[in-house]
Amino acid sequence: MTLTLSRSDIERLADRVEAAQDNARAIPKLTDDFPRMGLADGYAVQSELRRRRIRQGQRLVGWKAGLTSKAKMLQMGVDVPSIGFLMSNMARTDNAQVRTDDLVHPRVECEVAFVTKKDLHGPDCTRDEVLAATDFVLPAIEVIDSRFAGFKFDLPSVVADNGSSARFVTGARARDVADLDLRTLGVVFEKNGVSIGMGATAAVLGHPAEAVAMLVRVLAELDEQLPAGSFVMSGGITEAVAVTAGDHVVARYQDLGSVSVRFI
């Protein structure tokens, strides 16, 4: 990946995104003021944000894959998922409460989360390598939050905004991947007791572990790796759904149990 922006521009953009995230404030997409900005620049901004979060005392716990459906990739003009980092302060337990006034445009997605027991690295990482390196999987809900006004954004801006990462909620039931067929698990997504979506894990690149393998390959392009003990969100199984204060969301997974979150 080749940068087109200067280091000072990268830092200015990181200032802009960091302020939007910390103050729950919508901003225009970054390419409005930096039209030459490309995907490499977006990842450079994301890396600068990650460095700042770690300096602030937060702990990196893992990564997330985005754009993990073929239709979404085609829409955004890419052939690999985007990725974003996950920090410890984003984590919530099952049935936790999430404040909406800390967020700009909160939406929820149901996903399968992986926890690794071996390092994964390199540009040729495969699904089978991911499965062999997986300690267990969990049901999860990701709370995403685009910081861009009017949902007007492009891929470099989304990547710079850390893939809209905000919160993630994990269920209590851990399962060995050897005991599951991760291609065919069904999920029902409910909001306030009403079904808002149904899907199967095959929606995530045919198999959620394929999304993790592609994430590792993107990390390799950034001279990074996925260390043992990482938590990885593999991408949305159903459409993202907007939430407001008072909403209660539940994702019910075949063979994985359920996970829920309340918004206040």
Secondary structure, DSSP 8 states (H G I E B T S, - for coil): ----S-HHHHHHHHHHHHHHHHHT--B--GGGT-TT--HHHHHHHHHHHHHHHHHTT--EEEEEEE--SHHHHHHHT-SS-EEEEEEGGGEEETTEEE-GGG-SSEEEEEEEEEEESS-B-STT--HHHHHHHEEEEEEEEEEEE--BGGG---HHHHHHTGGGEEEEEE-S--B-GGG--TTT-EEEEEETTEEEEEEEGGGTTTSHHHHHHHHHHHHHHTT--B-TT-EEE---SS--EE--TT-EEEEEETTTEEEEEEE-
